[in-house]
Amino acid sequence: MKSLLPVTLIIGIACSSGAAQTQNMIRNGGFEQDADGDGMADNWQFAGDKGVTAAWGRDVGFAGPFSQRLTCTQFTNLSSASHAMLCQLDTLKLQKGNWYKISFAAKQQRIPGQVVYVGISDTKSWYDTGLRESFRVPIKWKEFEFAFQATQTITEHIRLQFWYTSTGTLWLDNVRLGSVKQ
């Protein structure tokens, strides 16, 4: 039986060399701007119900001077909105059938064994739009990357979201989203 490794490598090299990511669709993905000085980077916000107590601030970043920190100090599961979430509302658009790539750096403290999620949702119907991934975040900075195909065209009522369902601290930096052109 012959190995498929050489063919797989050729296909992988051809796909990566032929695909280019367009400019970043995320606003303030490096968390550099905070015009009102409230500790939440511009274009970002916290989401969670009354069972979640959280605080936020900007810290030293992975790829630049700043990252966004979200610390959940109290977590009680009361509803589907029981989560510690960083999100952007109505700042991007997706075209059905197009491929996109999201990348970011993250680290955590005291979220033992807990997963963090990233997704883009249609906030009118609450359907996923093609991106809903889970990942385990280490204590030291790590880069993550996910490719997805948009399941619908959406230009409003759209939310990019990073969330977890426990106490602990999550840091994000260098959030990038772009369409992938083949």
BATI-533593 format. One line per field, with one value per residue: residue in one letter; z, x, y of N, C-alpha, C in turn. Coordinates in steps of 0.05 Angstrom, whole numbers, always signed. Example, Ala and Ser with C-alpha at 12.3 -4.5 7.8 and 13.67 -1.06 7.14 Angstrom:
BEGIN
type	c(A,S);
n_pz	c(+156,+142);
n_px	c(+264,+257);
n_py	c(-114,-45);
ca_pz	c(+156,+143);
ca_px	c(+246,+273);
ca_py	c(-90,-21);
c_pz	c(+156,+157);
c_px	c(+264,+258);
c_py	c(-66,+1);
***
This chain:
BEGIN
type	c(M,K,S,L,L,P,V,T,L,I,I,G,I,A,C,S,S,G,A,A,Q,T,Q,N,M,I,R,N,G,G,F,E,Q,D,A,D,G,D,G,M,A,D,N,W,Q,F,A,G,D,K,G,V,T,A,A,W,G,R,D,V,G,F,A,G,P,F,S,Q,R,L,T,C,T,Q,F,T,N,L,S,S,A,S,H,A,M,L,C,Q,L,D,T,L,K,L,Q,K,G,N,W,Y,K,I,S,F,A,A,K,Q,Q,R,I,P,G,Q,V,V,Y,V,G,I,S,D,T,K,S,W,Y,D,T,G,L,R,E,S,F,R,V,P,I,K,W,K,E,F,E,F,A,F,Q,A,T,Q,T,I,T,E,H,I,R,L,Q,F,W,Y,T,S,T,G,T,L,W,L,D,N,V,R,L,G,S,V,K,Q);
n_pz	c(+0,-18,+8,+25,+38,+6,-34,-3,+21,-25,-42,+3,+2,-47,-38,+5,-18,-58,-35,-8,+46,+56,+76,+146,+176,+226,+274,+310,+328,+352,+400,+412,+415,+462,+472,+511,+557,+592,+599,+567,+503,+445,+402,+423,+471,+534,+547,+582,+630,+691,+727,+721,+741,+723,+705,+668,+630,+597,+580,+574,+509,+463,+411,+407,+441,+473,+500,+508,+570,+605,+663,+699,+758,+787,+774,+756,+729,+696,+650,+577,+565,+603,+609,+603,+562,+507,+455,+388,+356,+297,+263,+221,+158,+123,+67,+38,+25,+16,+37,+100,+146,+213,+262,+322,+385,+449,+521,+587,+656,+711,+686,+690,+652,+624,+565,+515,+471,+403,+359,+305,+303,+279,+304,+301,+289,+319,+296,+278,+236,+207,+234,+292,+341,+389,+438,+476,+522,+537,+593,+578,+523,+462,+393,+352,+298,+253,+198,+159,+124,+103,+121,+108,+78,+110,+136,+176,+245,+268,+305,+329,+374,+434,+485,+551,+604,+661,+722,+720,+681,+617,+564,+504,+439,+378,+341,+281,+220,+157,+88,+49,-8,-64);
n_px	c(+17,+12,+37,+0,+22,+60,+26,-12,+20,+35,-15,-29,+13,+2,-49,-40,-3,-33,-74,-97,-104,-149,-151,-157,-220,-238,-251,-206,-176,-128,-134,-116,-140,-176,-215,-249,-226,-244,-225,-245,-232,-243,-299,-309,-344,-372,-412,-462,-506,-544,-524,-470,-411,-364,-301,-259,-201,-144,-84,-13,+3,+4,+23,+30,+26,-20,-71,-135,-166,-208,-241,-276,-308,-350,-395,-456,-500,-554,-583,-586,-554,-515,-453,-384,-366,-332,-345,-362,-409,-446,-402,-379,-385,-411,-408,-449,-424,-371,-303,-270,-220,-204,-160,-122,-91,-87,-90,-96,-119,-135,-178,-189,-185,-228,-263,-258,-297,-306,-344,-388,-449,-516,-554,-608,-635,-606,-575,-515,-464,-428,-380,-362,-326,-289,-237,-178,-146,-80,-36,+4,+15,-15,-23,-81,-120,-173,-209,-268,-331,-378,-446,-489,-509,-496,-506,-522,-543,-504,-456,-391,-360,-326,-325,-334,-353,-346,-311,-251,-195,-188,-146,-142,-113,-92,-134,-158,-194,-209,-229,-215,-181,-179);
n_py	c(-24,+43,+105,+163,+210,+243,+264,+291,+330,+359,+378,+409,+448,+472,+493,+529,+564,+586,+612,+672,+717,+770,+840,+858,+848,+859,+908,+946,+902,+893,+916,+967,+1018,+1057,+1101,+1125,+1109,+1068,+1017,+978,+960,+1001,+989,+939,+898,+875,+818,+784,+752,+769,+733,+732,+760,+806,+836,+881,+900,+931,+900,+885,+866,+808,+815,+868,+932,+926,+883,+852,+841,+797,+784,+738,+737,+716,+664,+641,+596,+617,+625,+621,+663,+662,+673,+692,+741,+770,+814,+838,+878,+881,+897,+872,+836,+779,+736,+688,+623,+641,+633,+643,+665,+664,+690,+694,+711,+681,+674,+646,+648,+610,+581,+525,+467,+483,+501,+551,+590,+611,+647,+667,+698,+703,+751,+759,+712,+677,+637,+601,+626,+598,+598,+569,+549,+512,+517,+502,+541,+558,+575,+608,+654,+636,+625,+620,+593,+590,+565,+577,+568,+613,+606,+636,+699,+757,+821,+853,+852,+818,+783,+778,+735,+716,+671,+642,+596,+600,+618,+658,+684,+712,+730,+766,+779,+810,+799,+776,+775,+753,+747,+689,+683,+643);
ca_pz	c(+0,-20,+27,+13,+49,-14,-47,+16,+23,-49,-41,+24,-7,-68,-26,+21,-34,-76,-20,+6,+63,+51,+99,+170,+178,+254,+283,+335,+335,+369,+426,+416,+421,+484,+472,+535,+580,+610,+600,+545,+477,+427,+385,+438,+494,+550,+547,+602,+645,+719,+741,+715,+750,+708,+703,+645,+627,+577,+590,+554,+488,+451,+386,+408,+468,+488,+497,+524,+592,+616,+687,+710,+787,+797,+752,+762,+704,+698,+624,+554,+565,+625,+598,+603,+533,+493,+429,+371,+344,+271,+253,+198,+140,+111,+42,+37,+7,+17,+59,+117,+166,+237,+277,+346,+406,+474,+544,+608,+683,+727,+672,+688,+636,+611,+538,+507,+445,+385,+339,+293,+303,+269,+329,+296,+291,+336,+281,+272,+208,+196,+253,+320,+348,+417,+440,+503,+523,+557,+611,+562,+497,+440,+369,+342,+271,+243,+172,+158,+101,+113,+114,+99,+74,+133,+136,+201,+266,+268,+329,+334,+402,+448,+511,+568,+623,+688,+732,+709,+665,+589,+549,+474,+424,+350,+328,+252,+204,+129,+68,+38,-37,-76);
ca_px	c(+0,+28,+31,-13,+36,+70,+3,-23,+38,+33,-41,-27,+30,-12,-71,-30,+10,-53,-95,-87,-124,-153,-146,-171,-247,-243,-244,-190,-169,-104,-142,-99,-155,-196,-219,-262,-209,-259,-213,-255,-223,-264,-313,-312,-361,-377,-439,-468,-530,-540,-510,-442,-397,-339,-286,-241,-180,-125,-58,+8,-6,+20,+35,+31,+27,-44,-89,-160,-169,-235,-240,-302,-304,-374,-410,-480,-514,-582,-597,-568,-536,-496,-426,-366,-362,-322,-357,-366,-436,-450,-377,-368,-405,-404,-422,-454,-406,-344,-286,-258,-201,-201,-136,-120,-74,-101,-79,-116,-112,-157,-201,-178,-199,-251,-259,-267,-310,-307,-366,-402,-477,-538,-568,-637,-645,-586,-561,-487,-460,-406,-358,-367,-304,-280,-208,-168,-126,-59,-29,+22,+3,-15,-38,-102,-130,-195,-221,-296,-346,-403,-471,-509,-501,-506,-495,-530,-550,-482,-439,-367,-360,-308,-338,-329,-374,-335,-295,-224,-187,-180,-134,-142,-98,-86,-157,-158,-213,-208,-237,-193,-185,-163);
ca_py	c(+0,+68,+127,+187,+234,+262,+277,+309,+353,+376,+393,+429,+470,+486,+509,+551,+584,+598,+626,+696,+729,+798,+857,+851,+857,+865,+935,+947,+874,+894,+928,+990,+1042,+1058,+1130,+1134,+1101,+1051,+991,+961,+971,+1011,+969,+914,+901,+852,+807,+764,+759,+778,+712,+734,+784,+807,+861,+880,+920,+925,+893,+882,+847,+787,+825,+897,+942,+921,+860,+856,+822,+794,+768,+731,+730,+701,+652,+624,+590,+624,+626,+618,+686,+659,+669,+716,+744,+794,+812,+861,+877,+895,+909,+857,+825,+754,+728,+659,+608,+650,+623,+663,+655,+681,+683,+710,+700,+680,+661,+646,+642,+599,+570,+498,+447,+495,+510,+578,+588,+633,+643,+690,+691,+720,+757,+760,+684,+663,+616,+605,+635,+582,+596,+562,+532,+512,+513,+503,+563,+553,+597,+626,+662,+617,+634,+602,+600,+573,+572,+569,+577,+626,+592,+656,+726,+772,+847,+866,+832,+799,+786,+762,+731,+698,+667,+619,+593,+594,+640,+658,+707,+707,+752,+764,+799,+806,+785,+782,+761,+761,+727,+675,+682,+620);
c_pz	c(+0,-1,+12,+21,+27,-28,-28,+19,-1,-50,-21,+16,-29,-57,-11,+4,-52,-61,-6,+22,+58,+77,+122,+171,+207,+261,+309,+346,+352,+396,+433,+425,+444,+490,+499,+561,+600,+613,+580,+519,+460,+408,+398,+461,+509,+546,+567,+618,+674,+736,+738,+724,+737,+709,+679,+646,+604,+590,+568,+534,+480,+427,+386,+437,+485,+481,+513,+545,+601,+639,+698,+739,+800,+773,+763,+736,+707,+672,+601,+551,+589,+613,+603,+574,+526,+465,+414,+357,+318,+260,+229,+181,+128,+87,+41,+16,+7,+41,+73,+136,+189,+252,+301,+365,+432,+496,+566,+635,+698,+711,+668,+673,+621,+583,+535,+479,+430,+365,+327,+291,+290,+294,+325,+300,+311,+322,+278,+243,+194,+215,+281,+327,+378,+417,+469,+503,+544,+574,+597,+535,+477,+417,+360,+314,+263,+216,+172,+132,+112,+103,+106,+94,+96,+134,+161,+220,+267,+292,+328,+364,+411,+475,+525,+590,+650,+698,+719,+691,+637,+578,+520,+462,+395,+336,+299,+239,+176,+111,+56,+8,-48,-103);
c_px	c(+18,+19,+19,+1,+46,+48,-9,-6,+37,+7,-40,-10,+16,-34,-61,-17,-10,-74,-83,-110,-125,-148,-165,-199,-255,-234,-229,-183,-144,-109,-126,-114,-175,-201,-231,-247,-223,-247,-223,-248,-247,-274,-317,-331,-363,-406,-441,-492,-523,-526,-479,-431,-370,-327,-267,-221,-162,-98,-38,-1,+14,+36,+38,+30,+2,-57,-114,-161,-197,-233,-268,-297,-327,-389,-432,-495,-544,-597,-577,-549,-516,-469,-410,-358,-351,-333,-357,-393,-436,-425,-366,-392,-393,-420,-424,-436,-377,-329,-273,-238,-200,-175,-135,-100,-90,-84,-100,-103,-137,-182,-193,-196,-223,-244,-269,-278,-306,-329,-374,-431,-494,-555,-599,-649,-629,-575,-532,-485,-438,-383,-369,-347,-299,-250,-200,-144,-105,-53,-11,+8,+6,-32,-57,-111,-151,-205,-250,-309,-372,-427,-493,-496,-513,-491,-503,-539,-529,-464,-415,-364,-339,-320,-330,-350,-363,-322,-267,-220,-178,-168,-135,-125,-97,-109,-159,-179,-211,-219,-213,-199,-167,-152);
c_py	c(+25,+89,+150,+213,+252,+277,+298,+334,+371,+392,+415,+453,+486,+504,+533,+572,+598,+614,+650,+708,+759,+814,+849,+864,+865,+893,+933,+920,+872,+907,+953,+1015,+1038,+1088,+1140,+1125,+1083,+1023,+971,+974,+979,+989,+942,+919,+874,+844,+785,+772,+766,+757,+713,+761,+785,+835,+858,+903,+913,+920,+892,+861,+826,+799,+855,+906,+935,+894,+867,+834,+822,+775,+763,+722,+715,+690,+634,+621,+595,+622,+620,+641,+685,+652,+695,+719,+771,+792,+839,+857,+893,+909,+894,+846,+799,+749,+698,+646,+616,+637,+646,+649,+675,+671,+703,+696,+701,+667,+662,+642,+633,+591,+540,+479,+458,+504,+538,+574,+613,+627,+670,+682,+713,+726,+760,+732,+667,+638,+623,+612,+619,+580,+591,+541,+534,+507,+515,+523,+556,+578,+617,+632,+640,+629,+612,+612,+580,+583,+562,+580,+589,+611,+610,+683,+742,+799,+863,+845,+810,+804,+766,+759,+710,+695,+642,+619,+583,+619,+637,+682,+698,+732,+746,+785,+791,+791,+795,+764,+771,+739,+714,+672,+660,+628);
***
